[in-house]
Amino acid sequence: MARHYADIWHKLKTADIEQWVEVRVVNVNSIQTVINMVQNEKSRANVSRKRLDLPAFGKLEIRREPEKKRVLFRLKNSGAAL
């Protein structure tokens, strides 16, 4: 089964330091679902990194913009970017 939100996570973790990654949604009600699933992808990635004794990804910052039907993510202070 494909993990649809893995693409968003991949863009987020490969983005430049402090760069926002924008996700547009069709329905404002789906913003929270997108947030939950991206957090889930980050959690999976951190578990894998911990097992390999690598630094964890930093704090996931989230900016909701329901009036524009979008949500923005960025990683702050990511140990993985060192």
Protein Blocks (a to p, Z undefined) as FASTA:
>chain_A
ZZfklmmmmmmmmpcehiacddddfblklmmmmmmmmmmmmmmmmmmmmmnopacddddd
ddddfknopaddddehiaklZZ
